[in-house]
Amino acid sequence: MGMFSESVDVACTPAGQPLELDWAGRRYTVCAEPVRWYERRQWWAEEQRAPLGSGPGLVDHEIWRVQVRPADSANTESPLTLDLTRHVGSGRWRLLRIHDALLPVRKPESA
């Protein structure tokens, strides 16, 4: 699994669920029901100050695990599993993880 942080553009449903994303010059379509959870973040390392009265969104951040396929693949490619996060204040999305462990395993060739 690769872990990093890269900006992505995400189109969502009115309820905020990811539908499509643009990443690395390609458009991807969400092809399975996304899963959402929240994780604690080190806000003191990312923010200079915590505004008075802030809590949700500052302490926790929203993570979405999505399975996507390239929009131009006609469902011929295996889905790719990604973890995305959305910054509460700005609404910007970032790609956090690529789960290569969920891709098909190649069988070793016979000797």
Secondary structure by P-SEA (a helix, b strand, c coil): cbbbbbbbbbbbcccccccbbbcccbbbbbccbbbbbccccccccccccccccccccccbbbbbbbbbccccccccccbbbbbbbbcccccbbbbcccccccccccccccc
